[in-house]
Amino acid sequence: MSYKNLLAAGIRQSNRFFKIYPLYLKIHLTAINKNGQTNMENENIYFHGNRPEMAFMIPSDVHKVLEIGCGKGNFKTHFPDSVEYWGVEPNAEARAEAEQHFHKVLAGLYDDVEAELPEQYFDLIVCNDVIEHMPDHDAFLEQIKRKLAPGGRLLISIPNVRYFSNLYNLLVRKDWEYKDAGVLDRTHLRFFTEKSLLRTLEEHRFEILNFQRINLQSFKRIKMVEKFPFLRPCLQIAVGTLLGKDSLYLQFACLLKPKN
């Protein structure tokens, strides 16, 4: 079959799919909520993951790094060995492993150790899925500026409360169920949409050097998608059109620096 014929066949299949799309949603999408975890919806990722989807945002010219909520320290693998790498971690088991590779790891929550961290010292501060756990995220964002050296940057990831699986549970299943990991992690104290996150960063006078939506919904747990992979982009297009493209992404990633 020629490329043109193959493309035409794909379009015909897509048209058929969109005609049955509402029924498809009703029958099949509950599988996402029961089984369709992405890597970041797995509780084990908090301590074991090295977050490769964040690595492309790391600046190349950093020498002193602080990672808040560093877990076992696997994110450090994205940095040269010459980097002076500090961590903050409340979990004793994870902290013990990080201490084998870090310059220094402080025990406790950020508020417990904030006074022990040097002022105007770090070229980069990393907060991978941290800010949503803060009792006062506004105070935290102001405190963290004081730890950055002149020209220092802040690298963060934030869960997206408008993520499709979450919206499906809320709007279709009429449920808001806290879990051990994911957007509705039971330890989350704050929830952000893309719009509210950007507004928060502007209010705290951060310049956005890079902003990306990360961890795209793949619908990989839906049997029909596994059988007919061409349905995946069809689903993504349909959901993005109906709910907004941001709803397809589990998290947002930002590289920031304080405005003068």
Phi, psi and omega in degrees: 000133181289165179300317181297318180294322178296317178297317180297320178296320179296321179294318178299317179296321179296318179298318177299319182299315183293335177291327181258008187305313180301317179294320179301317178302311185297320186279319195252333192286348174298338179297330179298317186284331181277321189229346194273057178283136166277174179305318185282356173264005178262123186300333181293338184294335183301321184259333188258336189286149176251007172051061180299333180290349177261345190297327184293345181269354183290124176294151183275343188255045179247144182234337180229117188236139172240125175247118179267127187072053190280350182058226180275000174091017185289338178293336179299338181298344179275359183246152175297153179298337182287345182290134173279109192246119177253156176219160171232126184207124180279336184280120188296318182294314179295319181298320181300323179286319179297325182298339179288341186237345186266158172295318181199139175232123180266138185269126176128185173280165184302317181298332180288330189243003186306320181291339181276349182271133182293149179277146175048050189241321192266136175286331181213134172243129184251128177229082179277107181055056183241315191300327180292348178268352187282132177300325178225089184293332178294314178296320180299315181297328176284320179298320186294331177301324184289342180272347181277136172292161175307128184083000181292158184232159180241127178248122184226153163233147186222132175295149182258111183291343177269015177302141189306313182301322179292316178297321179298315178299319184287312189272327183262310181275351179056045186226150176221085189256118176286145184228182181277349181201169178095192183302319182260037171308132185293348178266000178285132180253345181225148178232141185229141163261172177301316182295316182290327177294312180298322178295317179299316180295323177293318179299328179264013172058052170257135171273130181272110179277328179203134178225127181220144166275135185229161180061074181291137175298122185258347183055029188288345181271356180276123186302321182294326178290322177297323182281323181234085185301336180296344178288337183301305178296330177297315178297316181297318178296316182296312180294318179297324179289317183287318190246351184102143184299329181298333182291348180276353187243134183289328187215168171241145177239136182222138167249124191229159166216147179296140174285149178290000000 
